[in-house]
Amino acid sequence: MNRVYLDHNATTPVACEVLESVLPYLSGEYGNAASIHTFGQKARGAVETAREQVAALIGARAQEIVFTSGGTEADNHAIFGAVAAAGPSSSSPHVITSSIEHEAVLNACQALEEQSMDVTYLAVDPDGRVHPDELRRAVRKETALITIMHANNELGTVQPLEDIGRIAAAADVYFHTDAVQSAGKLPIDVNALGVDLLTLSGHKFYAPKGVGALYIRSGTRLRQLLYGGHHQRGFRPGTENVPGIVGLGKAAELARQSMDQDAIRISALRDRLEQGLLERVPHSRVNAANAPRTPNTANLTFHGLEGEALVIALDLKGLACSTGAACSSGAVEPSHVLTAIGLPPEEARASLRFSLGRHTTATDIDFALEIVPVAVHQLREFSPTYRLRAAARS
């Protein structure tokens, strides 16, 4: 059976060049990067090269990069570390975030609330964008951190980070962004964006799973969360994952080389997929169609269906996609992102995310355009919700 993978926002395949760079550090080059002998110093050199490669991807300095186990750890370190470093004050530190953040941010913020700290969750417009004026009004003298994602994992919507950065700087508030879905897809310059903390994750741009990074602007006060040795300037103790870090660095290097060309090619394929589905599937809609988006992400609502059922039907036909975030797969509740942009629960549950990648081809899109309309039609035949909706329209 032909199989097509359109779920790159969940994870990406490890690039061949990345695999080649990793293999030596899983075998002959096995030294601990903290050791002073030759084995250790070879590993240390590889780690520092990767640190430079990751820094170059986002316009940072190498010493501002701290390697982590992935995006969730980096998000948690940024949020809890910044709030803890705010120090004692007459009022509890206040955090501002958005209603469509990844669970790594939202659940961290909810944990702060359980510690009696105040969190403001900004609403978004129908395309999933935070309005800078709403953010400006939410800032208080107690505000210790603003954490707003760069690009949304379900919609692809890109936030106005430059405006947010200026607001944060004017208020002297630390600004963190979760760039897990934008790093490697969109150009990032931490200085132009005005961010103090930035999260990225390797497996979203063709590096192995289990490795990520947190950018910490020089001078940013951040309390460490883990205690142990003095690795990575004390920010993140523990023996470095040398193979993973090497792979992350190589993936960052590849992304810098191919990002512009990839964006042009992939966005054209994404647009053709969206237009083709709208033409072939009645009562369908592209979500966040009017917002700036990552070039690879399409989120569509197919009225009258259960998205999970459609994902399974498409998988049986050889197409992999998703209803939203991979870590929320199987959740009973509709997507918090889609309800936040105003979709009623039944429409949120009827939505699918298609996320393209570096190796997606025109043939893959043709395959999707062939089988998705058929699967939707078949499921709608058995959907009382859709039949009632169709009857009401006639």
Secondary structure by P-SEA (a helix, b strand, c coil): cbbbbccccccccccaaaaaaacccccccccccccccaaaaaaaaaaaaaaaaaaaacccccccccccccaaaaaaaaaaaaaaacccccccbbbbbcccccaaaaaaaaaaaaacbbbbbbbbcccccccaaaaaaaccccccbbbbbccccccccccaaaaaaaaaaaacbbbbbccccccccbbbbcccccccbbbbbccccccccccbbbbbcccbbbbbccccccccccccccccaaaaaaaaaaaaaaaaacaaaaaaaaaaaaaaaaaaaaacccccccccccccccccbbbbbbccccaaaaaaaaaaabbbbccccccccccccccaaaaaacccaaaaaabbbbbbcccccaaaaaaaaacaaaaaaaaaaacaaaaaaaaaac
